[in-house]
Amino acid sequence: LGDKAGLFVWRACRGIDMDEVKAGSMRPKQYMSFKSFQPPISSHDELLRWITGLSRELVDRLHSDSGSRMPRSLVVHHRGALDE
């Protein structure tokens, strides 16, 4: 590894970090909103209300990130079926 990299690894293994902490430099790398339903959603109207709420939550988070980044993907997952 060499002296410099070896010292870095040695310190990292012991939780030692000599770098200065920069306030406000942490930004989320992903936005996630998750809901699990027990009992399951039983109607399309109920599903639409929850999807609308989750969408609003995601849009609020994106706006609070000052618009400097745009998502590239959206994943929606469901299990089961809605019978109506």
GROMACS elastic network, one bead per residue, 0.5 to 0.9 nm:
[ bonds ]
;  ai    aj funct       b0    kb
    1     4     6  0.78206   500
    1     5     6  0.55853   500
    1     6     6  0.55449   500
    2     5     6  0.56115   500
    2     6     6  0.57297   500
    2     7     6  0.84051   500
    3     6     6  0.50968   500
    3     7     6  0.60175   500
    3     8     6  0.85624   500
    4     7     6  0.52960   500
    4     8     6  0.63055   500
    4     9     6  0.88261   500
    5     9     6  0.62379   500
    5    10     6  0.85785   500
    6     9     6  0.51705   500
    6    10     6  0.60844   500
    6    11     6  0.85894   500
    7    10     6  0.50031   500
    7    11     6  0.60948   500
    7    12     6  0.84582   500
    8    11     6  0.52599   500
    8    12     6  0.60369   500
    8    13     6  0.86206   500
    8    16     6  0.88239   500
    8    17     6  0.84295   500
    9    13     6  0.60834   500
    9    14     6  0.86851   500
   10    13     6  0.53678   500
   10    14     6  0.66743   500
   10    15     6  0.89689   500
   10    16     6  0.85235   500
   11    14     6  0.52118   500
   11    15     6  0.62336   500
   11    17     6  0.67289   500
   11    18     6  0.88109   500
   12    15     6  0.50109   500
   12    16     6  0.55241   500
   12    17     6  0.65766   500
   13    16     6  0.75814   500
   14    17     6  0.89199   500
   17    20     6  0.84261   500
   21    25     6  0.87172   500
   22    25     6  0.58522   500
   22    26     6  0.85132   500
   23    26     6  0.78166   500
   24    27     6  0.78556   500
   27    30     6  0.89630   500
   27    65     6  0.80215   500
   28    31     6  0.70389   500
   28    65     6  0.86822   500
   30    71     6  0.84006   500
   31    58     6  0.71897   500
   31    61     6  0.75121   500
   31    62     6  0.81960   500
   31    71     6  0.88236   500
   32    58     6  0.77754   500
   33    54     6  0.66428   500
   33    55     6  0.88528   500
   33    57     6  0.77209   500
   33    58     6  0.71828   500
   34    54     6  0.81261   500
   35    50     6  0.86516   500
   35    54     6  0.85296   500
   36    40     6  0.82154   500
   37    41     6  0.65424   500
   38    41     6  0.78732   500
   39    42     6  0.83851   500
   40    80     6  0.87029   500
   41    44     6  0.80794   500
   41    46     6  0.65175   500
   41    47     6  0.64158   500
   41    82     6  0.76278   500
   42    45     6  0.87211   500
   42    46     6  0.71033   500
   42    47     6  0.79445   500
   42    82     6  0.64531   500
   42    83     6  0.75135   500
   42    84     6  0.81503   500
   43    46     6  0.53103   500
   43    47     6  0.63512   500
   43    48     6  0.87236   500
   43    82     6  0.66295   500
   43    83     6  0.74935   500
   43    84     6  0.66267   500
   44    48     6  0.60710   500
   44    49     6  0.86754   500
   44    82     6  0.72030   500
   44    83     6  0.87034   500
   44    84     6  0.75642   500
   45    48     6  0.50770   500
   45    49     6  0.63569   500
   45    50     6  0.88553   500
   46    49     6  0.52038   500
   46    50     6  0.64915   500
   46    51     6  0.87891   500
   47    50     6  0.52453   500
   47    51     6  0.61714   500
   47    52     6  0.85320   500
   48    51     6  0.51300   500
   48    52     6  0.59918   500
   48    53     6  0.85437   500
   49    52     6  0.51942   500
   49    53     6  0.62594   500
   49    54     6  0.87505   500
   50    53     6  0.50632   500
   50    54     6  0.61573   500
   50    55     6  0.85188   500
   51    54     6  0.50972   500
   51    55     6  0.60418   500
   51    56     6  0.86144   500
   52    55     6  0.50918   500
   52    56     6  0.62625   500
   52    57     6  0.86906   500
   53    56     6  0.51746   500
   53    57     6  0.62573   500
   53    58     6  0.87459   500
   54    57     6  0.50598   500
   54    58     6  0.62847   500
   54    59     6  0.87155   500
   55    58     6  0.51476   500
   55    59     6  0.62024   500
   55    60     6  0.86300   500
   56    59     6  0.50970   500
   56    60     6  0.61205   500
   56    61     6  0.86552   500
   57    60     6  0.52266   500
   57    61     6  0.63935   500
   57    62     6  0.88069   500
   58    61     6  0.51714   500
   58    62     6  0.62712   500
   58    63     6  0.87240   500
   59    62     6  0.50634   500
   59    63     6  0.61838   500
   59    64     6  0.86085   500
   60    63     6  0.51866   500
   60    64     6  0.61929   500
   60    65     6  0.87961   500
   61    64     6  0.51042   500
   61    65     6  0.64575   500
   62    65     6  0.52481   500
   62    66     6  0.73252   500
   62    67     6  0.65251   500
   62    69     6  0.81604   500
   62    70     6  0.79043   500
   62    71     6  0.86699   500
   63    66     6  0.55726   500
   63    67     6  0.57643   500
   64    67     6  0.74472   500
   65    68     6  0.67377   500
   65    69     6  0.76285   500
   66    69     6  0.80866   500
   67    70     6  0.71418   500
   71    74     6  0.76470   500
   78    81     6  0.83158   500
